[in-house]
């Protein structure tokens, strides 16, 4: 089994937004392979208690406003 992040989903809280609305996006994913095996509650608690931040998952989301563009 490969070590990877799989089944990534970005889930919005609603379909339409006004200009001054806050936007909430939830991120859902699965870890597979050895990464999943060692990312368990016991190891998480040990690392947390030691302020260990060597393993981080970092992501960015870029929001763009506008309509649909035709390419061609």
C-alpha positions in Angstrom: 0.0 0.0 0.0 1.3 3.4 -0.9 1.7 6.2 1.7 -0.6 9.0 0.5 -3.4 11.5 1.1 -6.5 10.2 -0.7 -10.1 11.1 -1.3 -9.6 14.8 -0.9 -12.8 16.8 -0.7 -13.5 20.5 -0.3 -17.0 21.0 1.2 -18.6 24.4 1.1 -21.3 25.4 3.6 -23.7 26.9 1.1 -24.1 27.4 -2.7 -24.5 31.2 -2.9 -22.7 34.0 -1.1 -23.2 37.7 -0.8 -20.2 40.0 -1.1 -19.8 40.5 2.7 -20.5 36.8 3.7 -17.9 34.7 5.4 -17.0 31.6 3.5 -16.5 28.3 5.3 -14.8 25.4 3.5 -14.3 22.1 5.3 -11.5 19.8 4.1 -12.0 16.0 4.2 -9.3 13.5 3.3 -7.9 10.0 4.2 -4.4 9.0 5.0 -3.2 5.6 3.7 -0.2 3.4 4.3 2.4 3.8 7.0 1.4 7.4 7.5 -2.0 6.2 8.7 -0.6 3.5 10.8 1.6 5.8 12.9 -0.9 8.6 13.0 -2.9 7.1 15.9 -4.2 8.5 19.1 -1.3 7.3 21.3 1.4 8.8 19.0 -0.7 12.0 18.6 -0.9 12.5 22.4 2.8 11.8 22.9 3.7 14.3 20.3 1.2 16.9 21.5 2.5 16.6 25.1 6.1 17.2 23.8 5.0 20.2 21.6 6.3 18.1 18.7 5.3 19.7 15.4 7.5 17.9 13.0 4.6 16.3 11.0 2.3 19.0 9.6 -0.4 18.9 7.0 -0.5 22.3 5.4 -2.8 23.4 2.6 -4.0 26.6 0.9 -7.2 27.5 -0.8 -7.3 30.3 -3.4 -10.7 31.8 -4.0 -11.4 33.5 -7.3 -14.5 35.5 -8.1 -16.1 35.8 -11.5 -18.2 34.0 -14.0 -17.6 31.1 -16.3 -15.0 31.8 -19.0 -14.9 30.2 -22.4 -11.5 29.0 -23.5 -11.0 28.5 -27.1 
